[in-house]
Amino acid sequence: MSTDKESRLSPQERLGLVMDVLQHGLSVHRAALAYRTSPATVRKWVGRYLAQGEEGLKDKPVERRGRRGPITPSSAMLVLRLRERELSVRDIAKTVEAAESVVAAILERAGLGDAMSTATPIAEADTRMPGELVFIVTARLTAIEERDRFGRGRVLDGEVLFAAMDDCTRVLFAAVHEDESAQTARDFMRHACAFFAALGVAVQRIVTGRRSGFRSHTFLRACREAQVGHHFGHFGSSSANSKSRQAEDLVGLVQSEWGATSHSSASHRRHALTDWQYHYNWKRLHPGLDRTPMAALGALLGGEPPPDPTKIWTP
């Protein structure tokens, strides 16, 4: 029998670490640096909190034999990873071999309890005016190699495509960022709202996936400040409805048309996205609308298609 008293973190510090990871969107590695510990230790305390609540963060004997509880800390961490893949509570429970009530409790501690049950009905609602519902989806981009003037190369990996689509008109706003952190998700949401505002559209509600950046307090606080309702969708799962699949298909379209082009550098890839976005919104006929998205927006707003916002607004 052994205890956790040799740990450098007090129970209060462990709770602060866990909250920074689960609620503030801090990555495991950055949390390890901030609290001067290892990533494995961060995962251990987050897993114990998810499995047992605050009781799991206390100094107490750890039994070496027998069952430690309804679910192990490592399985609790697996629950979050499976949820990020948009699996249902029932599917997760089958995978980790735990009761659905145990999985639901873990998701509740991670701040994913209440929002999940209301996501699908809101995403299914019909939208008749621009801005009523905007989907924000992300996709990780392939690595790209850049070379300087001396011929030295470096590989940029991990860049993320963010795309915001108005459900009513299919108008698109997209940008490439270096990560999916809480601050990046917040900034993209603000830029997307500013883009639509330049078109005369006020964003009322947004639907996102369940990545940690969208679950963070930083992102939720920004939504409240912007007076934008925020809901979670079922992207990439069997329970995804038609609207969620349309948003996913849009990201696939962006990647297949814009991403299929060979780009010499990351900056070139980003400039090419701006050009493709203009083509999609103003020039390309949308098959579901029989017109361009901007023409559809202009018709609903009672006038001609609005001008290109990039000429009057830049993020």
C-alpha positions as CSV (number, residue, x, y, z in Angstrom):
1,M,0.0,0.0,0.0
2,S,1.3,3.5,-0.9
3,T,0.0,7.0,-0.8
4,D,0.1,10.0,-3.1
5,K,1.7,12.3,-0.4
6,E,5.0,12.3,-2.3
7,S,3.3,14.3,-5.1
8,R,4.5,17.9,-5.4
9,L,0.9,19.2,-5.9
10,S,-1.5,19.8,-3.1
11,P,-5.2,18.8,-3.5
12,Q,-6.1,22.4,-4.2
13,E,-3.4,22.7,-6.9
14,R,-4.6,19.4,-8.4
15,L,-8.1,20.8,-8.6
16,G,-6.8,24.0,-10.2
17,L,-4.8,22.0,-12.7
18,V,-7.9,19.9,-13.6
19,M,-10.1,23.0,-14.1
20,D,-7.5,24.6,-16.3
21,V,-7.5,21.6,-18.6
22,L,-11.2,20.8,-18.6
23,Q,-12.8,24.3,-18.4
24,H,-10.1,26.7,-19.7
25,G,-8.9,24.7,-22.6
26,L,-5.3,24.4,-21.4
27,S,-3.5,21.6,-23.2
28,V,-1.9,18.8,-21.2
29,H,1.6,19.8,-22.1
30,R,1.1,23.5,-21.3
31,A,-0.6,22.5,-18.0
32,A,2.5,20.4,-17.2
33,L,4.8,23.4,-17.7
34,A,2.6,25.7,-15.7
35,Y,2.4,23.4,-12.7
36,R,6.0,22.1,-13.1
37,T,5.0,18.5,-13.4
38,S,4.9,15.9,-16.2
39,P,2.2,15.3,-18.8
40,A,1.6,11.9,-17.4
41,T,0.9,13.4,-14.0
42,V,-1.6,15.9,-15.6
43,R,-3.4,13.0,-17.3
44,K,-3.5,11.1,-14.0
45,W,-5.2,13.8,-12.0
46,V,-7.6,14.7,-14.8
47,G,-8.5,11.1,-15.2
48,R,-9.0,10.6,-11.4
49,Y,-11.2,13.7,-11.3
50,L,-13.3,12.5,-14.2
51,A,-13.7,9.0,-12.6
52,Q,-14.2,10.0,-9.0
53,G,-14.8,13.7,-8.7
54,E,-12.9,15.8,-6.2
55,E,-12.6,12.8,-3.9
56,G,-10.1,11.3,-6.4
57,L,-7.8,14.3,-5.9
58,K,-7.2,13.7,-2.2
59,D,-4.2,12.0,-0.6
60,K,-5.4,8.5,0.2
61,P,-4.2,5.0,0.1
62,V,-4.2,3.3,-3.3
63,E,-5.0,-0.4,-3.3
64,R,-2.7,-2.5,-5.5
65,R,-5.2,-5.3,-5.9
66,G,-8.9,-5.6,-6.7
67,R,-11.2,-3.1,-8.4
68,R,-10.5,0.6,-7.8
69,G,-14.0,1.8,-8.6
70,P,-16.6,1.9,-11.4
71,I,-14.1,3.1,-14.0
72,T,-10.3,3.7,-14.0
73,P,-8.8,7.1,-14.6
74,S,-7.3,6.0,-18.0
75,S,-10.8,4.8,-19.1
76,A,-12.2,8.2,-18.0
77,M,-9.8,10.0,-20.2
78,L,-10.7,7.7,-23.0
79,V,-14.4,8.7,-22.6
80,L,-13.4,12.3,-23.5
81,R,-11.5,11.3,-26.5
82,L,-14.4,9.2,-27.7
83,R,-16.8,12.0,-27.1
84,E,-14.6,14.3,-29.3
85,R,-15.2,11.8,-32.1
86,E,-18.9,12.5,-31.6
87,L,-19.8,9.0,-30.2
88,S,-23.0,8.7,-28.2
89,V,-23.1,8.0,-24.5
90,R,-24.3,4.5,-25.3
91,D,-21.5,3.7,-27.7
92,I,-18.9,5.1,-25.3
93,A,-20.3,3.0,-22.5
94,K,-20.0,-0.1,-24.6
95,T,-16.4,0.7,-25.6
96,V,-15.1,1.4,-22.1
97,E,-17.3,-1.4,-20.6
98,A,-19.0,0.9,-18.1
99,A,-22.6,1.8,-17.2
100,E,-24.1,4.7,-19.2
101,S,-24.7,6.5,-15.9
102,V,-21.0,6.4,-15.2
103,V,-20.2,7.8,-18.6
104,A,-22.8,10.5,-18.2
105,A,-21.3,11.5,-14.8
106,I,-17.8,11.8,-16.4
107,L,-19.1,14.0,-19.2
108,E,-21.0,16.1,-16.6
109,R,-17.7,16.7,-14.7
110,A,-16.0,17.7,-18.0
111,G,-18.7,20.3,-18.6
112,L,-20.4,18.3,-21.4
113,G,-23.6,17.2,-19.7
114,D,-26.4,19.7,-20.3
115,A,-25.4,21.0,-23.7
116,M,-25.5,17.6,-25.3
117,S,-29.1,16.8,-24.8
118,T,-30.3,20.1,-26.5
119,A,-27.9,20.1,-29.5
120,T,-29.9,18.0,-32.0
121,P,-33.3,19.7,-31.7
122,I,-31.7,23.1,-32.2
123,A,-29.7,22.0,-35.2
124,E,-32.8,20.5,-36.8
125,A,-34.8,23.7,-36.5
126,D,-35.7,25.4,-39.8
127,T,-34.0,28.7,-40.5
128,R,-35.7,31.3,-42.7
129,M,-33.4,34.3,-42.2
130,P,-29.6,34.8,-42.5
131,G,-27.8,34.6,-39.2
132,E,-30.4,32.5,-37.3
133,L,-28.0,29.5,-37.3
134,V,-24.3,29.5,-38.2
135,F,-22.3,26.3,-38.2
136,I,-18.6,26.4,-37.2
137,V,-16.6,23.3,-38.2
138,T,-12.9,22.5,-38.2
139,A,-10.5,20.2,-40.1
140,R,-6.8,19.5,-39.6
141,L,-4.8,20.3,-42.7
142,T,-2.0,18.2,-44.2
143,A,1.6,19.2,-43.5
144,I,3.3,21.6,-45.8
145,E,7.0,22.2,-46.3
146,E,8.4,25.7,-46.5
147,R,11.9,26.7,-47.7
148,D,13.7,30.0,-47.1
149,R,15.9,31.8,-49.5
150,F,18.9,29.6,-48.5
151,G,17.0,26.4,-49.4
152,R,16.6,25.4,-45.8
153,G,13.2,23.7,-45.3
154,R,10.8,23.1,-42.4
155,V,7.6,21.2,-42.2
156,L,4.5,23.0,-40.8
157,D,2.2,20.5,-39.3
158,G,-1.0,20.9,-37.3
159,E,-2.6,23.9,-39.1
160,V,-6.4,23.9,-38.8
161,L,-9.1,25.0,-41.2
162,F,-12.0,26.9,-39.5
163,A,-15.1,27.4,-41.5
164,A,-18.4,29.2,-40.6
165,M,-21.4,28.6,-42.8
166,D,-24.8,30.4,-42.6
167,D,-27.5,27.7,-42.7
168,C,-30.0,29.8,-44.6
169,T,-27.8,31.2,-47.4
170,R,-24.7,28.9,-47.3
171,V,-22.5,32.0,-47.2
172,L,-19.1,30.9,-46.0
173,F,-16.3,32.5,-43.9
174,A,-13.1,30.4,-43.6
175,A,-9.6,30.9,-42.2
176,V,-6.5,28.9,-41.4
177,H,-5.0,28.9,-37.9
178,E,-2.1,27.2,-36.2
179,D,-4.1,25.4,-33.5
180,E,-7.6,24.8,-32.0
181,S,-7.0,26.4,-28.7
182,A,-9.7,28.3,-26.8
183,Q,-8.2,31.7,-27.8
184,T,-8.1,30.6,-31.5
185,A,-11.7,29.4,-31.4
186,R,-12.8,32.6,-29.7
187,D,-11.0,34.8,-32.2
188,F,-12.4,33.0,-35.2
189,M,-15.9,33.3,-33.8
190,R,-15.5,37.0,-33.4
191,H,-14.0,37.4,-36.9
192,A,-16.9,35.3,-38.4
193,C,-19.5,37.5,-36.6
194,A,-17.7,40.6,-37.9
195,F,-17.7,39.2,-41.5
196,F,-21.4,38.5,-41.4
197,A,-22.0,41.9,-39.7
198,A,-20.3,43.6,-42.7
199,L,-22.8,41.9,-44.9
200,G,-25.7,43.2,-42.8
201,V,-26.3,39.9,-41.0
202,A,-26.4,39.5,-37.2
203,V,-25.4,36.1,-36.0
204,Q,-27.9,34.8,-33.5
205,R,-26.8,31.2,-32.8
206,I,-23.8,29.1,-33.6
207,V,-23.4,25.3,-33.6
208,T,-19.9,23.8,-33.1
209,G,-18.3,20.5,-32.4
210,R,-17.1,19.4,-29.0
211,R,-13.4,20.2,-29.3
212,S,-11.8,21.5,-26.1
213,G,-11.5,25.1,-27.5
214,F,-15.3,25.3,-28.1
215,R,-16.0,23.9,-24.6
216,S,-13.7,26.3,-22.8
217,H,-14.9,29.1,-20.6
218,T,-13.0,31.5,-22.8
219,F,-15.1,30.6,-25.8
220,L,-18.4,30.5,-23.9
221,R,-17.7,33.9,-22.3
222,A,-17.0,35.4,-25.7
223,C,-20.4,34.0,-27.0
224,R,-22.2,35.6,-24.1
225,E,-20.4,38.9,-24.7
226,A,-21.4,38.8,-28.3
227,Q,-25.0,37.8,-27.4
228,V,-24.7,34.7,-29.6
229,G,-26.3,31.5,-28.5
230,H,-24.0,28.5,-28.5
231,H,-25.0,24.8,-29.0
232,F,-23.1,21.6,-29.7
233,G,-23.8,19.6,-32.9
234,H,-23.3,15.9,-33.8
235,F,-20.6,16.3,-36.4
236,G,-19.0,13.1,-37.7
237,S,-21.4,10.6,-35.9
238,S,-24.2,8.3,-36.9
239,S,-26.6,10.6,-35.0
240,A,-25.7,13.6,-37.2
241,N,-28.7,15.2,-38.8
242,S,-29.0,16.6,-42.3
243,K,-27.9,20.1,-41.3
244,S,-24.7,18.9,-39.5
245,R,-23.9,16.7,-42.5
246,Q,-24.3,19.7,-44.8
247,A,-21.8,21.7,-42.7
248,E,-19.3,18.7,-42.8
249,D,-19.8,18.4,-46.6
250,L,-18.9,22.1,-46.9
251,V,-15.5,21.5,-45.2
252,G,-15.0,18.6,-47.5
253,L,-15.7,20.8,-50.5
254,V,-13.2,23.4,-49.3
255,Q,-10.5,20.8,-48.8
256,S,-11.2,19.1,-52.1
257,E,-11.3,22.3,-54.3
258,W,-8.9,24.7,-52.4
259,G,-6.8,22.1,-50.6
260,A,-6.2,20.0,-53.7
261,T,-4.2,22.8,-55.2
262,S,-0.4,22.6,-54.7
263,H,0.8,25.4,-52.4
264,S,4.4,26.5,-52.1
265,S,4.1,27.8,-48.5
266,A,1.6,28.3,-45.6
267,S,1.2,31.9,-46.5
268,H,0.4,31.1,-50.1
269,R,-2.1,28.5,-48.9
270,R,-3.9,31.1,-46.8
271,H,-4.0,33.7,-49.6
272,A,-5.4,31.0,-51.9
273,L,-8.2,30.4,-49.4
274,T,-9.2,34.0,-49.5
275,D,-9.5,33.9,-53.3
276,W,-11.4,30.6,-53.2
277,Q,-13.8,32.0,-50.6
278,Y,-14.6,34.9,-52.9
279,H,-15.2,32.5,-55.8
280,Y,-17.5,30.3,-53.7
281,N,-19.6,33.2,-52.2
282,W,-19.9,35.5,-55.2
283,K,-19.2,33.4,-58.4
284,R,-20.0,29.8,-57.8
285,L,-23.6,28.6,-58.2
286,H,-24.7,26.6,-55.2
287,P,-26.5,23.4,-56.3
288,G,-29.0,23.6,-53.4
289,L,-29.8,27.2,-54.1
290,D,-29.6,27.5,-58.0
291,R,-27.7,30.8,-57.4
292,T,-24.6,32.0,-55.6
293,P,-24.8,32.2,-51.8
294,M,-24.4,36.0,-52.0
295,A,-27.3,36.3,-54.5
296,A,-29.4,34.3,-52.1
297,L,-28.4,36.6,-49.3
298,G,-29.2,39.7,-51.3
299,A,-32.6,38.4,-52.2
300,L,-33.5,37.8,-48.6
301,L,-32.2,41.2,-47.5
302,G,-34.3,42.8,-50.3
303,G,-31.5,44.1,-52.5
304,E,-28.5,43.3,-54.7
305,P,-25.8,40.9,-53.6
306,P,-23.7,42.7,-50.9
307,P,-20.1,43.9,-51.8
308,D,-17.1,41.9,-50.8
309,P,-16.5,42.5,-47.1
310,T,-12.8,42.0,-47.4
311,K,-12.7,45.4,-49.2
312,I,-14.2,47.1,-46.1
313,W,-13.2,44.8,-43.3
314,T,-10.2,42.7,-42.5
315,P,-9.8,40.5,-39.4
